[in-house]
Every structure is written in C-alpha cells, then in structure tokens.
Amino acid sequence: MQDTEYLEEGRRLNESGMLQLQEGFRELGLGWIPSKGNFICVDLGQVAAPVFQGLLREGVIVRPVANYGMPNHLRITIGLPAENSRFLEALAKVLARG
C-alpha cells in the first residue's frame, strides 16, 4: 500500500460515488445509513425482497440485509459513476412498478 496516488484516487472515487448515490436516494425520497466504507445501506421504507428481485431482473446485483435485522434495506457497493447511474435508474424503475 505504498502507492499513495492510487489509494487517494480510490478514496476520491468512493467519496464522489457515495455522494452520487445519496443524491439519487434523496431524489427518490429514500433514506440511508451513513457510511464511511465502500458501501451504503438504503432504506426502502418497505420490505426489500421484492425490490431486490426486481433489480436482479434489471441485471443489477445488490445485497439484501434482512439477515442482519434490516428487512427494509439493501446494501449497495459504491461503483464508478456509470455503474451508480445504472443502479439508480434501475432502482427508480423497480420502485415505480411497485
């Protein structure tokens, strides 16, 4: 871990990706659990399992966390800007379908 430039770029990408997802969640009226890691848990305000299945059908893989006592949440790994956009678009589509 001596390549500090590489590490700093990774940190910057993670930070900007986190902000991108938070803004997307805000626009969708969703809450989230603040995180300093490379993932964030979004609160869907409803049981997450159907949304998880809908995202899979859209080709988007996220992690359900009901086994951690959070049945209304999904864990999202921070990606590159295009990946985050793809996820947010798929999430909006799945939520709109109800």
N, C-alpha and C positions, 0 to 999 in steps of 0.2 A: 504494500500500500504506500509506496513511495512516490507514485505518480500523482502529485497533488493537483495538477491541472485536470487530469481525468476525473479525480474524485470531486473536485469543485464543480466541474461541468455536470456530473451526475446529480450533485446536490441542487444545482440551479434548475436542471430539468425536472427534478422531483418537486421542487418548490413551485415552479410555474404550472406543472401538471396538477398539483394539489389545488392551486387557485382556480384553474380552469374547471376542475370538477366541482369545486364549491360553488362557483358562479352558476354552473349548469344546474346543480341541485337547487340553488336559490331560485332560479328561473322556473323550475318545476314545482316549487313550493315544498321541497323536501328538506328534512333536517339531516344532520350527520354528527358523528362523534369526532371531535377534533383529534388530529393525529400528527405526529412528527416523523412517522415512518414512511414506507413506500406504498402504503395502502390507506384506505379510508372506509369507514362503515357508514353507509347511507341508511337512514330511517325512512322506510317507505310509507309508514303510517297504516300499514295493512300487512297481513301475512305475506311474507316474501316468496314463498314457494312458487306460486303461480307466475310471479314476475321473473323469477329465476328460470322457470321453464320457457317462458316467452322469450327471454334473452337468448337462451340456447337455440331456440328455433330461428332467431335472427343471426345466429353464428357468433354470439358474444358469450364468453365464458367468464363468470364471476363466481364468488364463493358464498354459499348460504352459511349463516352462522347461528341457526336455530339451536344447534347442539351446544352452543355457548350460552343459551338462555336468551337469545335475541331473535325471536321468530319474525320480527318485522324488519330486520336488517339484512343487507348484503355487504360483503367485503369486496372492495374494488381495488385492484392493484393500479397504481399510478402508471400510466403509459406515456408514450410520445404524444404530441398534440393531436395528430391524426387519429391515433387509437382512442384517445379520450373523447374526441368528437364523435367517432363512430359509436362508442358506447353510449354517450349522451343521446344521440339520435335514436338508437335502438331502444333505450330506456323510455324516452318520450313516446315512441310508437307503441311500445308494450303497455305503458300506463294509459294511453289514450284508448286502447282497445278494451280496457277494463278487465 
